[in-house]
Amino acid sequence: MASTQTANRSSNARQGRSSQAREMEPIEMGRDMLEYLREYARENPETAALWCFGIGFVLGWKLKLW
């Protein structure tokens, strides 16, 4: 009986966490993403620089005025 109650509690705790993750506000998700990208850029500056160069190249190519 005790093991069943413990299993139900842990299941409820997991459901609570997953519902909190689904209710995360878009602004908070954006801040988390920016924090992750900054951390990634600090750890891998060459890769981050190449991504920025590539994105800038494609945007410049597609947005040219002629």
C-alpha positions, 0 to 999 in steps of 0.5 A, spaced: 500 500 500 505 504 501 509 503 495 502 505 491 502 511 494 509 513 493 508 511 486 502 516 485 505 521 489 511 521 484 507 520 478 503 527 480 509 530 481 512 529 474 505 531 472 505 538 475 512 539 473 510 537 465 504 542 466 508 547 469 513 547 463 507 547 458 505 553 461 511 557 461 510 564 458 513 565 451 517 571 454 520 567 459 522 561 453 525 567 449 530 569 455 532 562 456 533 561 449 538 567 449 541 565 455 542 558 452 545 561 446 550 566 449 552 560 453 553 556 447 557 562 444 562 563 450 563 555 449 564 555 442 566 562 439 568 559 432 562 556 431 557 561 433 561 566 429 560 562 422 553 561 424 552 569 424 556 570 418 552 564 414 545 567 416 548 574 415 550 572 408 543 569 406 539 575 409 544 580 405 543 575 399 536 575 399 534 582 401 538 586 396 535 592 393 536 590 386 
